[in-house]
Amino acid sequence: MKRPSWALQEPGWLTSIREGSLNRASTLPDESNLLYVKHSIPLELNIDELLDKIEPPGDPRLSANYRRMVEESEDPVIIHVDAGAAACKVPKDLSSMGLVVLPIPAALSHYGDIIREAIQRSGITESTSKHLHLTLSLLNSGIFIYAPKEMKEPAAIRSIWISESSEHVTSSISIIVADSKAPVSVIEEYDSPEGNSKGRRFFGHLILALVNEEANLKHALFNNFGGSVETAVFKRSTVGRYARQEWIGGILGGGVNKYVVDNYLVGEGARGDTLEVVMGNGGQKFDATVNLHHIASHTTGRAIAKSICMDRAVTYFKGIIGIEKQAKNTSAYLAEHAMLLSSEARASAIPGLEVKSDNVKATHSASVSQIDEDHIWYLMCRGIPRNDAIKMVALGFFEPVISEIDITQVRWNMRYQLERKWLGPRGEELSPEQLMDVYIEPEDVGKSVEDIFGTHYKYVYKR
C-alpha cells in the first residue's frame, strides 16, 4: 500500500496496522451501528484519490504571524501545515523536567514502545468505524506528547493544524500520555487560510489520551476550518485509577464533520468529562457521537453537548452510556441539546443507556427546539433590538457549558470564536478586547487581554 516517504522507515507493527485498517475501511459500511443508520452523514471520500495525496509538503511554510508566535512563545508549541511539521518548540525548563513534544516520525524512532502501547490500550484497531480505519490507514502526520510524573505544574501545550492546499491530505494522530500524577493541558486548533476554498480537502485526526493513575489531562479542540474541508475526528481516552480527563470541543468549521468521542474509565475512581459546543450555518453538517464507557467501579462520567443550527445546517447528536457489570457505584450523565434558528435547519438528539450493573446512577437528557420567542420579547421590552436579543439568547444557550471550563484561555477563546462566527464577515474585525465588555466574570475583572487570552492572541486572531 502507498505510504508517505517518512513511513518507509516506520516499525513493522505500524505498517501491519495500516494494512489491516485499509482493508477494513474498504469493506465497512459508512455507519456500522444499526441504531444510527438513518441519522448518519456520509463523507464524500474516494480512498484511491486520498492515497495519491498523502505525501506531506517537503518544505512547509509558516506565515510571518505564526513564525512570530513560535519565536515569542513561552509555552510548548507545534505546528503542521498540510501534514508537514513546520515548527516545534519546547522551552528548556519543561524539557529538563522530561516533557516530550515531537512530530510523530521523530517520536517513533525514540518512543516507539510507548506509542505502540498507547495504540494497543486505546483499542482503535478493533473499531468498526470506517472513517477511523481510513484515517489510520492514511496516517501521514501526528504528534507525541509525554508528561512525566516528575512534572508538578501543568504544562500548556499548543498544537495547530493548518490546511492550505487541496493537493495534500492530512491524516494525523495525537498521542498524549500523562504519567502517574502528572498534570497536562493540550490545546489543538484547526485552521485554513482566509479565502482558500478551492478544492475539496480531507482532514482526519485520531486523538488518543492515556491518563495514568491520579494524572490530570485537559484537552481542548477548536475547529475553525473553511467550508471546503471534510473532517473525521476521533477522540478516545483511557483513564486510570483516580485519574481525571476532560475533553472540551468548539466545533465551528468544516463543511462536513464526523466527530466521535469515547471515554473509557478503566480504573477505580476515574472521572471523564466531555463538554462540546457546535455552531453551524450555511450548509454545514455535523455528525457527532459521544460515548461513556464505565469499566471500573466508583467511576464518574459526564458529557454535555450543545449546538446551534442556522440557515440549512444539520446536526446529529448521538451517544450511549455503557456501564459494565463490575462498574458498581458509578455515576453517569449524558445531555444533548440543540437550538434551531431557521426553518430549514435540522437537528436530532439520540442518547441511550446500556446498563449491566446495579447500584449505579445513569441519566440522559435531550432536546431540540426553536428559540423561545418569550425570551426575545422580554429583552426587546427593555430596549434591546431584535437581532441583538436573538444573539444574546443564542450565545447565552452555550454559556452554561462554557462557564464550566476551568481553563481561562480556553473559556474566553471559545466565546471569541462563537462571536466571530455569529458576525460572519464582520467577525474578521472583532478583537478579543471587545469581548471583555460583553462577558464579565468576577475573577477576570481588572485583568488585561493578555492575561485572559494569552500573550500570543494578537498573532493568531489578527492575522
C-alpha positions in Angstrom: 0.0 0.0 0.0 1.1 3.6 -0.5 2.6 5.4 2.4 4.3 8.8 3.0 8.0 8.7 2.4 9.0 9.0 6.1 6.9 5.9 6.8 9.2 3.7 4.8 11.3 3.5 7.9 8.4 3.0 10.3 8.3 -0.1 12.5 6.6 -3.2 11.1 3.8 -3.2 13.7 2.6 0.1 12.4 2.7 -1.0 8.8 0.6 -4.0 9.8 -1.9 -1.7 11.4 -2.1 0.4 8.3 -2.8 -2.5 6.1 -5.4 -4.0 8.3 -7.2 -0.7 8.6 -7.1 -0.1 4.9 -8.8 -3.5 4.3 -11.5 -2.7 6.9 -12.0 0.9 5.5 -12.6 -0.7 2.1 -15.3 -3.1 3.4 -17.1 -1.5 6.3 -20.3 0.5 5.7 -20.4 4.2 6.3 -22.4 3.6 9.5 -22.0 0.2 11.3 -24.3 0.9 14.2 -27.9 0.0 13.1 -29.3 2.5 15.6 -27.8 5.4 13.7 -28.1 4.3 10.1 -30.9 6.9 9.5 -29.0 9.5 11.4 -25.6 9.5 9.8 -23.9 11.9 7.5 -21.5 10.4 4.9 -18.3 11.9 3.9 -17.7 12.3 0.1 -14.4 10.4 0.0 -12.6 8.4 -2.6 -9.9 6.2 -1.0 -7.8 6.0 -4.1 -7.8 9.7 -4.5 -6.8 10.3 -0.9 -3.9 7.8 -1.2 -2.5 9.8 -4.0 -2.3 12.9 -1.8 -0.8 11.6 1.5 2.8 12.8 0.9 3.3 15.9 3.1 4.8 19.0 1.6 8.6 18.9 1.5 9.1 22.4 2.9 6.0 23.5 4.8 6.0 27.3 5.3 4.5 29.4 8.1 3.1 32.8 7.7 5.0 35.7 9.4 2.4 35.9 12.2 2.8 32.2 13.1 6.6 32.4 13.0 6.5 35.3 15.4 4.1 33.4 17.7 6.5 30.5 17.8 9.6 32.7 18.4 7.9 34.5 21.3 6.1 31.6 22.8 6.8 30.8 26.4 4.9 27.5 26.2 5.4 24.4 24.1 4.0 24.8 20.5 3.9 22.5 17.5 2.5 23.5 14.1 1.7 21.4 11.0 0.9 22.7 7.5 -0.8 20.2 5.2 0.6 17.3 7.3 4.1 18.7 7.3 5.8 19.6 10.6 6.6 23.3 10.2 7.6 24.2 13.8 8.2 22.5 17.1 9.4 24.3 20.3 9.6 23.1 23.9 11.1 25.5 26.5 14.2 24.3 28.2 12.8 24.3 31.7 10.0 21.9 30.6 12.3 19.8 28.5 14.6 19.4 31.5 11.6 18.0 33.5 11.1 15.3 30.9 8.2 16.8 28.9 8.3 15.5 25.3 6.6 17.1 22.4 7.6 15.7 19.0 6.2 15.2 15.5 5.2 11.5 15.1 8.0 10.5 12.7 10.7 11.5 15.2 8.7 10.2 18.1 8.5 6.7 16.5 12.3 6.5 16.5 12.7 7.3 20.2 9.4 6.4 21.9 8.1 3.6 19.6 7.3 1.3 22.6 5.2 3.9 24.4 3.3 4.8 21.2 2.6 1.2 20.5 1.3 0.6 24.0 -1.0 3.7 23.7 -2.5 2.5 20.5 -3.0 -1.0 21.8 -4.6 0.1 25.0 -6.9 2.5 23.1 -8.5 -0.4 21.2 -8.8 1.6 18.0 -7.7 -1.3 15.8 -10.9 -3.2 16.9 -13.1 -0.3 16.0 -16.0 -0.8 13.5 -15.8 2.7 12.2 -15.0 3.0 8.5 -13.7 6.5 8.8 -11.5 5.8 11.8 -9.8 3.0 9.9 -9.5 5.2 6.9 -7.7 7.8 8.9 -5.4 5.2 10.5 -4.5 3.7 7.1 -3.7 7.1 5.6 -1.6 8.2 8.6 0.9 10.8 7.4 1.5 13.1 10.4 0.9 13.4 14.1 2.3 14.5 17.4 3.5 12.7 20.5 3.2 14.3 24.0 4.6 12.7 27.1 4.2 14.3 30.5 6.3 12.5 33.2 5.4 12.0 36.8 8.2 14.5 37.8 6.0 17.4 36.5 4.3 19.2 39.3 2.9 22.2 37.5 0.6 21.7 34.4 2.2 22.3 31.0 0.1 24.1 28.5 0.9 22.7 25.0 -0.5 24.2 21.8 -0.8 22.2 18.6 -2.0 23.9 15.4 -3.1 22.2 12.2 -3.3 24.3 9.1 -4.9 23.0 5.9 -3.8 25.1 2.9 -3.9 23.0 -0.3 -6.3 20.6 -1.8 -3.3 18.7 -3.2 -2.4 17.4 0.3 -4.4 15.2 2.6 -3.9 15.4 6.4 -4.4 12.2 8.3 -3.0 12.6 11.7 -2.7 11.1 15.2 -2.1 12.9 18.5 -0.9 10.5 21.2 -0.9 12.1 24.7 0.4 10.1 27.6 0.1 11.6 31.2 2.2 9.6 33.6 1.1 8.9 37.2 0.0 12.2 39.0 1.2 14.3 36.0 -0.9 17.4 35.1 -1.0 18.4 31.4 -3.2 20.7 29.2 -3.3 20.5 25.4 -5.0 22.9 23.1 -5.4 21.8 19.4 -6.6 24.2 16.7 -7.7 23.6 13.1 -7.3 26.5 10.7 -7.3 27.2 6.9 -6.2 30.4 5.2 -8.8 33.1 4.6 -10.4 32.8 1.2 -8.8 29.4 0.4 -11.9 27.4 -0.6 -10.8 25.9 -3.9 -10.8 22.1 -4.0 -12.3 19.7 -1.5 -10.0 18.7 1.3 -9.9 15.9 3.9 -8.6 16.2 7.4 -8.6 13.0 9.6 -7.5 13.1 13.2 -7.2 10.4 15.9 -6.6 11.8 19.4 -5.6 9.1 21.9 -5.2 10.1 25.6 -3.6 7.6 28.0 -4.2 9.0 31.5 -2.4 7.0 34.2 -3.1 6.8 37.9 -4.0 10.1 39.5 -3.0 12.1 36.4 -5.0 15.1 35.2 -5.3 15.7 31.5 -7.3 18.5 29.9 -7.7 18.6 26.1 -9.4 21.5 24.1 -10.1 21.4 20.4 -11.2 24.3 18.2 -12.2 23.6 14.6 -12.1 26.8 12.5 -11.6 25.1 9.1 -13.2 26.6 6.0 -16.2 25.0 4.4 -14.2 23.1 1.8 -12.7 20.8 4.4 -14.3 17.5 5.4 -13.2 16.2 8.8 -13.2 12.9 10.6 -12.1 13.3 14.2 -12.0 10.6 16.8 -11.1 11.4 20.4 -10.5 8.4 22.7 -9.3 8.4 26.3 -8.3 5.6 28.6 -8.5 6.9 32.2 -6.7 5.1 35.0 -7.3 4.8 38.8 -8.4 8.1 40.4 -7.3 10.0 37.3 -9.2 12.7 35.6 -9.6 13.6 32.0 -11.6 16.4 30.3 -12.5 16.9 26.6 -13.5 20.4 25.5 -14.6 21.0 21.9 -15.6 24.1 19.9 -16.7 22.7 16.5 -17.4 25.6 14.3 -15.7 25.0 10.9 -15.6 22.4 8.2 -18.2 21.6 5.6 -19.0 18.0 6.7 -17.8 16.8 10.1 -17.7 13.3 11.6 -16.9 13.6 15.3 -16.7 10.7 17.8 -15.7 10.9 21.5 -15.1 7.8 23.6 -14.3 7.9 27.3 -13.0 4.6 28.7 -13.0 4.7 32.5 -10.9 1.7 33.3 -9.5 2.5 36.7 -11.4 2.6 40.0 -12.4 6.2 40.9 -11.6 7.5 37.4 -13.5 10.5 36.0 -14.1 11.7 32.4 -15.9 14.9 31.4 -16.8 16.0 27.9 -18.1 19.5 27.1 -18.9 20.1 23.4 -20.2 23.2 21.6 -21.3 23.1 17.9 -22.4 26.1 15.8 -23.4 25.6 12.2 -24.5 27.9 9.4 -24.9 27.8 5.6 -25.0 24.1 4.6 -22.7 22.8 7.3 -23.2 19.2 8.5 -22.2 17.8 11.9 -22.4 14.1 12.8 -21.3 13.9 16.5 -21.2 10.9 18.8 -20.2 11.0 22.5 -19.9 7.7 24.4 -19.2 7.0 28.1 -17.7 3.5 28.8 -17.7 2.7 32.6 -15.4 -0.3 33.0 -14.4 0.0 36.7 -16.3 0.8 39.9 -16.8 4.2 41.5 -16.3 6.0 38.2 -17.9 9.2 37.1 -18.7 10.2 33.6 -20.4 13.4 32.3 -21.0 14.5 28.7 -22.8 17.7 27.7 -23.2 18.7 24.1 -25.0 21.8 22.7 -25.5 23.0 19.2 -27.0 26.0 17.3 -28.1 25.4 13.7 -28.6 28.4 11.4 -29.6 28.6 7.7 -29.6 25.0 6.4 -27.2 23.5 8.9 -27.7 19.9 10.1 -26.6 18.4 13.4 -26.9 14.8 14.7 -26.0 14.2 18.3 -25.7 10.6 19.3 -24.2 8.7 22.3 -24.5 5.9 24.7 -23.7 5.5 28.4 -22.3 2.0 28.8 -21.9 0.5 32.3 -20.2 -2.9 32.7 -21.3 -5.5 35.3 -18.3 -4.8 37.6 -18.7 -1.0 37.4 -20.8 -0.6 40.6 -21.3 2.8 42.3 -20.9 4.5 39.0 -22.4 7.9 38.2 -23.0 8.9 34.5 -24.8 11.8 32.8 -25.3 12.4 29.1 -27.0 15.6 27.7 -27.6 16.6 24.1 -29.4 19.8 23.3 -29.9 21.7 20.0 -31.4 25.1 19.2 -32.8 25.8 15.7 -32.6 29.4 14.3 -34.0 28.7 10.9 -37.0 26.8 9.5 -34.6 25.0 7.2 -32.1 23.9 9.9 -32.3 20.3 11.2 -31.1 18.6 14.4 -31.6 15.2 16.1 -30.5 14.1 19.6 -30.3 10.3 20.3 -28.9 9.4 23.7 -29.0 5.9 25.0 -28.3 3.7 28.0 -26.7 0.2 28.2 -26.5 -0.7 31.9 -25.3 -4.2 33.0 -24.8 -3.5 36.7 -26.8 -2.4 39.7 -26.3 0.3 42.3 -25.5 2.9 39.7 -26.8 6.3 38.6 -27.2 6.9 34.9 -29.2 9.8 33.4 -29.6 11.2 30.0 -31.5 14.2 28.5 -32.1 15.5 25.1 -34.0 18.4 23.4 -34.3 20.1 20.0 -36.3 23.3 19.9 -36.5 26.7 18.2 -35.6 29.9 20.0 -38.1 30.9 22.7 -40.0 34.0 21.4 -40.9 34.9 25.0 -37.2 35.4 25.8 -36.9 37.7 22.7 -39.9 39.7 23.7 -38.6 40.1 27.3 -35.4 41.6 26.0 -37.0 43.8 23.4 -39.3 45.3 26.1 -36.1 46.6 27.7 -35.0 48.4 24.6 -32.8 45.8 23.0 -33.1 45.5 19.2 -34.5 42.1 18.0 -31.3 41.0 16.3 -29.2 41.7 19.4 -31.8 39.9 21.6 -31.6 36.8 19.4 -27.8 36.9 19.6 -28.0 37.2 23.4 -30.3 34.3 23.8 -28.5 32.1 21.3 -25.0 32.6 22.6 -26.3 32.5 26.1 -27.5 29.0 25.3 -23.8 27.9 25.3 -22.8 29.8 28.4 -23.7 27.0 31.0 -21.3 24.8 29.2 -18.6 27.4 28.6 -18.7 28.6 32.2 -17.7 25.0 33.4 -14.4 25.2 31.6 -11.8 26.0 34.2 -9.0 27.0 31.8 -9.4 30.7 31.4 -7.7 31.0 27.9 -9.9 28.2 26.5 -13.1 29.6 28.0 -12.6 33.1 26.5 -11.2 31.7 23.2 -14.4 29.7 22.8 -16.5 32.8 23.3 -14.4 34.8 20.9 -14.7 32.1 18.2 -18.5 31.9 18.6 -18.9 35.7 18.5 -16.8 35.8 15.3 -18.9 33.1 13.6 -22.1 34.8 14.6 -21.0 38.1 13.0 -20.0 36.4 9.7 -17.7 38.5 7.5 -17.9 41.3 10.1 -16.3 38.9 12.6 -12.9 39.5 11.0 -12.8 42.9 12.6 -13.7 41.6 16.1 -10.8 41.9 18.6 -10.6 40.0 21.9 -10.6 43.3 23.8 -14.2 43.9 22.7 -15.4 40.7 24.4 -14.3 42.0 27.8 -17.1 44.5 27.8 -19.7 41.8 26.9 -18.8 38.9 29.2 -18.0 39.7 32.8 -16.6 37.2 35.3 -15.6 38.2 38.8 -12.2 36.5 38.7 -11.3 38.3 35.5 -12.2 41.8 36.5 -9.2 44.1 36.1 -7.2 41.6 34.0 -5.6 42.6 30.8 -6.4 40.9 27.5 -3.0 39.2 27.5 -3.8 37.7 30.9 -7.1 36.3 29.6 -6.2 35.2 26.1 -2.5 34.6 26.4 0.4 36.6 25.1 0.1 35.3 21.5 -3.5 36.2 20.8 -2.6 39.2 18.6 -0.7 36.9 16.1 -3.4 34.3 15.8 -6.6 36.3 15.9 -5.4 39.4 14.0 -3.8 37.7 11.0 
